[in-house]
Amino acid sequence: MNVESEVRRRIQERGKITFAAFMEVALYWSQGGYYTGREPVGAVGDYYTSPAVHPAFGALMAVQLYQMWQVMDRPAIFTALELGAGNGLLCRDITDYAAQLPDGFAKSLHYVCLDRRSVTRVEQRGSSIGRVLSDVVPFRGLEGCVLSNEYLDAFPVHQVVMTNDGLKEVYVGLEGDNLVELTDKLSNPALESRLKDLGITLVEGQTAEINLRLAPWANGVAGALERGFVLTIDYGRTARDLYHAEQRARGTLVTYHQHVQTDSPLTRIGSQDITAQVDFTSVEAVGRRAGLGTLGLVTQRKFLSQLGLGYLQQHVIKQSPTPRQAQANMAGISDLVRPGGLGDFKVMIQAKNVGTPALWGLEQSPGPIGLVEGLPVPVLTDDHLSLTDARYPGAETEFEAFWQVTESEGSDESGIPPVA
């Protein structure tokens, strides 16, 4: 039985199912869901992520974790818990660079890769690195940082549409032998409550996605964290932008197959990614109710630049053995901050029981530059992608000098200002 057959079986037994239930099966069904049967990231997958583009991403994450450790008065055990760790490439890049940072940070850093699927691993094996298979956060009393990159966007979402009869929900059902989308009354009153709480009123004909799993995620993370930070990187927007009636009248749900955006969720079921942009206003709200205070929300471009990406770009050529490798490294670093691409991803940092410190990634500071100066610049390995060797839709194979962000890029569209 394949994934589509399982979807059909459930509909035949129970009637139409919500789009969130369909998405859960398509992505996570244990006998062949998209994320259980393949490695989705990389040249043989359907998309690529920041850790795959260049190890500078992980290196600068290590710099931010180092400052968090300092802010917390250097606890003997500083746990970095990565949600949705996949093959562990980000873990490896972070721990490799952390080994070069001062004050014994690497000895305090205990890294845990958490994922709901078993995959081929590239992270280092060691007493300070662990891996846990779970779809919940099975920890308590952690001191450190819970981090994730492109994790929340993979949560199953409900779809709603405003009709002349009011707000309705999108379901997946059968008409004859064909899988089709149907509309009916809401399966959960929380869908309408979410929009009301956000002050959002959809216009007739507008479709939108609502992620009801954000609150359980925030509760799980806050419950695991005794003291520390939550660092979330993903593509998304604040609610007023995400639910803009003119710019996103059809919502943000997309599908990807072999690096091509297909936008046809009822085809290639189990063989393509299905994803929707993250509502960061709701991430902030559910976190606050769970006991997490938001320190700031900035673009990935600003976050990485303020942690020293410009310095790494200026010096990566010296670390590249050949001109071709130098070009590949420059292209990868540039892609991390490319407008209209990875550079527009959002970085939100929340905190629990650590006050409201000024973090390097959220504001300009000389601290990170002083830290990375004199350290070897990370370069691409065989486990990373080379954007100059293969053309990926949306990737830049031509690159230009990295532009430092200006103050005008402050809180910009986020609506949640960076820490002052």
LUMDREN-118428 format. One record per residue (C-alpha): residue number from 1; residue in three letters; chain; x, y, z. Coordinates in steps of 0.05 Angstrom, whole numbers, always signed. Layout:
N
num, residuo, cadena, u, v, w
NUM, Ala, A, X, Y, Z
...
% end
This chain:
420
num, residuo, cadena, u, v, w
1, Met, A, +0, +0, +0
2, Asn, A, +27, +68, -19
3, Val, A, +12, +136, +13
4, Glu, A, -44, +154, -35
5, Ser, A, -77, +87, -22
6, Glu, A, -74, +101, +53
7, Val, A, -106, +169, +42
8, Arg, A, -162, +137, +1
9, Arg, A, -172, +83, +53
10, Arg, A, -181, +133, +109
11, Ile, A, -231, +173, +68
12, Gln, A, -270, +111, +50
13, Glu, A, -273, +90, +123
14, Arg, A, -286, +158, +156
15, Gly, A, -309, +205, +101
16, Lys, A, -274, +269, +81
17, Ile, A, -213, +288, +121
18, Thr, A, -184, +357, +138
19, Phe, A, -126, +382, +97
20, Ala, A, -84, +378, +161
21, Ala, A, -101, +304, +167
22, Phe, A, -84, +293, +94
23, Met, A, -18, +330, +102
24, Glu, A, +0, +288, +163
25, Val, A, -8, +224, +123
26, Ala, A, +26, +251, +60
27, Leu, A, +87, +275, +99
28, Tyr, A, +93, +229, +159
29, Trp, A, +57, +163, +148
30, Ser, A, +104, +112, +177
31, Gln, A, +101, +65, +117
32, Gly, A, +121, +115, +63
33, Gly, A, +105, +187, +80
34, Tyr, A, +149, +239, +46
35, Tyr, A, +194, +250, +106
36, Thr, A, +198, +177, +125
37, Gly, A, +219, +148, +58
38, Arg, A, +273, +194, +31
39, Glu, A, +324, +248, +43
40, Pro, A, +289, +311, +18
41, Val, A, +348, +359, +22
42, Gly, A, +403, +365, -30
43, Ala, A, +418, +352, -102
44, Val, A, +378, +287, -103
45, Gly, A, +321, +316, -61
46, Asp, A, +268, +369, -73
47, Tyr, A, +297, +431, -40
48, Tyr, A, +358, +456, -4
49, Thr, A, +366, +491, +63
50, Ser, A, +415, +540, +93
51, Pro, A, +459, +487, +128
52, Ala, A, +468, +452, +61
53, Val, A, +487, +516, +25
54, His, A, +548, +533, +67
55, Pro, A, +579, +515, +135
56, Ala, A, +583, +590, +151
57, Phe, A, +510, +584, +171
58, Gly, A, +527, +533, +226
59, Ala, A, +590, +570, +246
60, Leu, A, +552, +635, +260
61, Met, A, +498, +596, +297
62, Ala, A, +555, +571, +341
63, Val, A, +576, +644, +353
64, Gln, A, +506, +661, +375
65, Leu, A, +502, +600, +421
66, Tyr, A, +569, +620, +451
67, Gln, A, +542, +688, +470
68, Met, A, +479, +656, +499
69, Trp, A, +525, +612, +541
70, Gln, A, +561, +674, +566
71, Val, A, +496, +710, +582
72, Met, A, +476, +650, +624
73, Asp, A, +541, +654, +664
74, Arg, A, +573, +595, +628
75, Pro, A, +535, +535, +656
76, Ala, A, +576, +471, +659
77, Ile, A, +526, +438, +613
78, Phe, A, +496, +481, +558
79, Thr, A, +447, +439, +517
80, Ala, A, +434, +456, +445
81, Leu, A, +371, +416, +426
82, Glu, A, +359, +417, +351
83, Leu, A, +288, +401, +330
84, Gly, A, +280, +367, +263
85, Ala, A, +355, +355, +258
86, Gly, A, +352, +311, +196
87, Asn, A, +419, +283, +176
88, Gly, A, +456, +325, +228
89, Leu, A, +494, +370, +180
90, Leu, A, +478, +432, +220
91, Cys, A, +499, +397, +284
92, Arg, A, +566, +379, +254
93, Asp, A, +579, +450, +228
94, Ile, A, +560, +481, +295
95, Thr, A, +602, +434, +337
96, Asp, A, +661, +438, +289
97, Tyr, A, +663, +514, +296
98, Ala, A, +647, +512, +371
99, Ala, A, +710, +472, +381
100, Gln, A, +750, +533, +361
101, Leu, A, +714, +583, +406
102, Pro, A, +747, +606, +471
103, Asp, A, +734, +596, +545
104, Gly, A, +720, +522, +542
105, Phe, A, +653, +531, +508
106, Ala, A, +659, +465, +469
107, Lys, A, +667, +426, +534
108, Ser, A, +602, +455, +561
109, Leu, A, +563, +446, +495
110, His, A, +520, +384, +494
111, Tyr, A, +485, +377, +428
112, Val, A, +422, +335, +418
113, Cys, A, +393, +320, +350
114, Leu, A, +318, +306, +355
115, Asp, A, +279, +280, +296
116, Arg, A, +219, +236, +284
117, Arg, A, +253, +196, +230
118, Ser, A, +316, +154, +224
119, Val, A, +363, +179, +170
120, Thr, A, +434, +172, +146
121, Arg, A, +476, +212, +195
122, Val, A, +534, +258, +180
123, Glu, A, +542, +290, +249
124, Gln, A, +601, +270, +291
125, Arg, A, +595, +215, +342
126, Gly, A, +616, +234, +412
127, Ser, A, +598, +236, +485
128, Ser, A, +573, +307, +478
129, Ile, A, +528, +294, +417
130, Gly, A, +465, +252, +422
131, Arg, A, +407, +234, +377
132, Val, A, +335, +221, +398
133, Leu, A, +279, +195, +355
134, Ser, A, +213, +227, +376
135, Asp, A, +157, +270, +350
136, Val, A, +152, +307, +417
137, Val, A, +203, +340, +462
138, Pro, A, +218, +287, +515
139, Phe, A, +261, +330, +561
140, Arg, A, +256, +371, +624
141, Gly, A, +303, +418, +661
142, Leu, A, +347, +437, +602
143, Glu, A, +393, +497, +606
144, Gly, A, +414, +523, +538
145, Cys, A, +379, +534, +472
146, Val, A, +325, +498, +433
147, Leu, A, +339, +513, +360
148, Ser, A, +307, +495, +293
149, Asn, A, +316, +511, +220
150, Glu, A, +256, +502, +173
151, Tyr, A, +219, +460, +225
152, Leu, A, +153, +496, +238
153, Asp, A, +137, +502, +164
154, Ala, A, +132, +426, +160
155, Phe, A, +75, +423, +211
156, Pro, A, +9, +401, +180
157, Val, A, -38, +460, +170
158, His, A, -113, +469, +163
159, Gln, A, -138, +507, +103
160, Val, A, -197, +554, +108
161, Val, A, -233, +596, +57
162, Met, A, -281, +654, +64
163, Thr, A, -346, +642, +27
164, Asn, A, -411, +682, +21
165, Asp, A, -436, +635, +76
166, Gly, A, -379, +652, +122
167, Leu, A, -313, +618, +140
168, Lys, A, -308, +546, +115
169, Glu, A, -255, +493, +119
170, Val, A, -221, +456, +61
171, Tyr, A, -225, +380, +64
172, Val, A, -199, +324, +21
173, Gly, A, -251, +275, -4
174, Leu, A, -269, +229, -62
175, Glu, A, -313, +242, -122
176, Gly, A, -315, +176, -158
177, Asp, A, -243, +154, -162
178, Asn, A, -214, +224, -158
179, Leu, A, -185, +258, -97
180, Val, A, -215, +327, -93
181, Glu, A, -217, +387, -47
182, Leu, A, -284, +401, -13
183, Thr, A, -308, +456, +33
184, Asp, A, -352, +447, +94
185, Lys, A, -361, +475, +164
186, Leu, A, -301, +483, +208
187, Ser, A, -274, +421, +242
188, Asn, A, -249, +461, +301
189, Pro, A, -273, +528, +329
190, Ala, A, -201, +545, +344
191, Leu, A, -192, +561, +270
192, Glu, A, -240, +619, +273
193, Ser, A, -213, +640, +341
194, Arg, A, -142, +644, +314
195, Leu, A, -162, +694, +261
196, Lys, A, -204, +733, +311
197, Asp, A, -146, +737, +361
198, Leu, A, -101, +762, +305
199, Gly, A, -151, +815, +284
200, Ile, A, -154, +783, +215
201, Thr, A, -217, +783, +172
202, Leu, A, -211, +745, +106
203, Val, A, -246, +772, +45
204, Glu, A, -294, +730, +4
205, Gly, A, -256, +679, -38
206, Gln, A, -192, +685, +3
207, Thr, A, -157, +620, +25
208, Ala, A, -110, +616, +84
209, Glu, A, -71, +565, +124
210, Ile, A, -75, +559, +200
211, Asn, A, -26, +519, +242
212, Leu, A, -60, +493, +305
213, Arg, A, +2, +455, +327
214, Leu, A, +40, +517, +346
215, Ala, A, +12, +518, +417
216, Pro, A, +31, +445, +432
217, Trp, A, +100, +460, +403
218, Ala, A, +110, +521, +448
219, Asn, A, +85, +484, +509
220, Gly, A, +132, +427, +496
221, Val, A, +192, +471, +485
222, Ala, A, +177, +516, +545
223, Gly, A, +165, +454, +588
224, Ala, A, +233, +425, +568
225, Leu, A, +271, +489, +579
226, Glu, A, +287, +508, +651
227, Arg, A, +329, +568, +630
228, Gly, A, +353, +592, +564
229, Phe, A, +332, +609, +493
230, Val, A, +290, +586, +434
231, Leu, A, +320, +603, +366
232, Thr, A, +273, +591, +308
233, Ile, A, +292, +602, +235
234, Asp, A, +240, +593, +180
235, Tyr, A, +206, +625, +121
236, Gly, A, +144, +663, +142
237, Arg, A, +113, +730, +159
238, Thr, A, +76, +767, +212
239, Ala, A, +1, +756, +210
240, Arg, A, -17, +822, +179
241, Asp, A, +29, +806, +121
242, Leu, A, +16, +731, +117
243, Tyr, A, -59, +740, +111
244, His, A, -57, +800, +64
245, Ala, A, -119, +794, +21
246, Glu, A, -88, +821, -43
247, Gln, A, -17, +793, -40
248, Arg, A, -35, +724, -14
249, Ala, A, -107, +712, -34
250, Arg, A, -93, +638, -46
251, Gly, A, -53, +628, +18
252, Thr, A, +19, +605, +20
253, Leu, A, +14, +530, +13
254, Val, A, +64, +503, -39
255, Thr, A, +91, +436, -60
256, Tyr, A, +161, +420, -86
257, His, A, +186, +362, -128
258, Gln, A, +258, +358, -152
259, His, A, +271, +432, -138
260, Val, A, +210, +453, -178
261, Gln, A, +150, +486, -146
262, Thr, A, +90, +445, -168
263, Asp, A, +33, +471, -124
264, Ser, A, -10, +409, -134
265, Pro, A, -18, +375, -66
266, Leu, A, -65, +319, -89
267, Thr, A, -13, +292, -138
268, Arg, A, +53, +256, -124
269, Ile, A, +27, +242, -54
270, Gly, A, +85, +220, -11
271, Ser, A, +136, +239, -64
272, Gln, A, +135, +315, -58
273, Asp, A, +141, +365, -2
274, Ile, A, +81, +404, +23
275, Thr, A, +94, +466, +63
276, Ala, A, +64, +533, +84
277, Gln, A, +94, +597, +111
278, Val, A, +99, +607, +186
279, Asp, A, +55, +657, +223
280, Phe, A, +107, +689, +268
281, Thr, A, +55, +732, +304
282, Ser, A, +23, +668, +329
283, Val, A, +91, +638, +345
284, Glu, A, +104, +698, +390
285, Ala, A, +34, +694, +421
286, Val, A, +34, +620, +438
287, Gly, A, +105, +626, +464
288, Arg, A, +86, +683, +510
289, Arg, A, +28, +642, +538
290, Ala, A, +76, +584, +550
291, Gly, A, +126, +628, +587
292, Leu, A, +173, +648, +530
293, Gly, A, +188, +722, +521
294, Thr, A, +205, +746, +451
295, Leu, A, +271, +782, +446
296, Gly, A, +267, +799, +372
297, Leu, A, +249, +780, +301
298, Val, A, +296, +797, +244
299, Thr, A, +312, +771, +174
300, Gln, A, +364, +718, +165
301, Arg, A, +403, +768, +124
302, Lys, A, +408, +815, +183
303, Phe, A, +419, +760, +234
304, Leu, A, +478, +729, +197
305, Ser, A, +509, +796, +178
306, Gln, A, +509, +820, +250
307, Leu, A, +543, +755, +271
308, Gly, A, +600, +766, +222
309, Leu, A, +581, +736, +155
310, Gly, A, +613, +795, +118
311, Tyr, A, +680, +779, +151
312, Leu, A, +675, +706, +132
313, Gln, A, +660, +724, +60
314, Gln, A, +719, +770, +56
315, His, A, +766, +716, +80
316, Val, A, +738, +652, +50
317, Ile, A, +779, +657, -13
318, Lys, A, +843, +648, +27
319, Gln, A, +815, +583, +56
320, Ser, A, +795, +555, -13
321, Pro, A, +848, +511, -46
322, Thr, A, +828, +528, -118
323, Pro, A, +794, +586, -155
324, Arg, A, +735, +541, -170
325, Gln, A, +726, +524, -97
326, Ala, A, +733, +597, -79
327, Gln, A, +677, +614, -127
328, Ala, A, +633, +559, -98
329, Asn, A, +645, +583, -27
330, Met, A, +630, +655, -46
331, Ala, A, +566, +634, -81
332, Gly, A, +543, +593, -21
333, Ile, A, +555, +649, +29
334, Ser, A, +521, +700, -16
335, Asp, A, +460, +654, -24
336, Leu, A, +451, +652, +52
337, Val, A, +432, +726, +50
338, Arg, A, +401, +732, -19
339, Pro, A, +341, +778, -21
340, Gly, A, +280, +741, -45
341, Gly, A, +310, +676, -20
342, Leu, A, +343, +651, +43
343, Gly, A, +361, +722, +64
344, Asp, A, +287, +737, +73
345, Phe, A, +276, +680, +122
346, Lys, A, +259, +702, +193
347, Val, A, +297, +690, +257
348, Met, A, +259, +694, +322
349, Ile, A, +292, +688, +389
350, Gln, A, +252, +676, +452
351, Ala, A, +277, +669, +523
352, Lys, A, +258, +638, +590
353, Asn, A, +287, +658, +658
354, Val, A, +346, +696, +629
355, Gly, A, +320, +767, +627
356, Thr, A, +323, +808, +563
357, Pro, A, +396, +807, +541
358, Ala, A, +419, +843, +478
359, Leu, A, +439, +786, +431
360, Trp, A, +490, +795, +376
361, Gly, A, +445, +768, +321
362, Leu, A, +390, +818, +337
363, Glu, A, +432, +881, +339
364, Gln, A, +498, +907, +313
365, Ser, A, +557, +896, +360
366, Pro, A, +632, +889, +354
367, Gly, A, +630, +826, +396
368, Pro, A, +622, +773, +342
369, Ile, A, +674, +803, +295
370, Gly, A, +725, +803, +350
371, Leu, A, +708, +730, +363
372, Val, A, +714, +704, +291
373, Glu, A, +776, +744, +273
374, Gly, A, +836, +699, +270
375, Leu, A, +795, +635, +267
376, Pro, A, +796, +591, +204
377, Val, A, +738, +606, +157
378, Pro, A, +693, +546, +146
379, Val, A, +691, +520, +74
380, Leu, A, +646, +474, +35
381, Thr, A, +654, +399, +44
382, Asp, A, +628, +340, +4
383, Asp, A, +566, +340, +47
384, His, A, +547, +411, +26
385, Leu, A, +518, +433, -41
386, Ser, A, +560, +471, -91
387, Leu, A, +514, +521, -125
388, Thr, A, +564, +532, -180
389, Asp, A, +565, +458, -200
390, Ala, A, +490, +451, -209
391, Arg, A, +434, +499, -223
392, Tyr, A, +379, +500, -171
393, Pro, A, +316, +541, -186
394, Gly, A, +322, +605, -146
395, Ala, A, +395, +596, -128
396, Glu, A, +446, +648, -148
397, Thr, A, +506, +620, -186
398, Glu, A, +530, +691, -198
399, Phe, A, +550, +728, -135
400, Glu, A, +569, +797, -114
401, Ala, A, +602, +826, -52
402, Phe, A, +559, +817, +9
403, Trp, A, +525, +881, +30
404, Gln, A, +524, +897, +104
405, Val, A, +453, +911, +128
406, Thr, A, +436, +982, +147
407, Glu, A, +396, +1010, +204
408, Ser, A, +337, +1018, +157
409, Glu, A, +330, +943, +157
410, Gly, A, +314, +946, +232
411, Ser, A, +246, +918, +251
412, Asp, A, +222, +929, +179
413, Glu, A, +162, +886, +163
414, Ser, A, +166, +842, +225
415, Gly, A, +121, +883, +271
416, Ile, A, +162, +854, +329
417, Pro, A, +224, +898, +339
418, Pro, A, +293, +869, +351
419, Val, A, +319, +877, +422
420, Ala, A, +341, +947, +435
% end
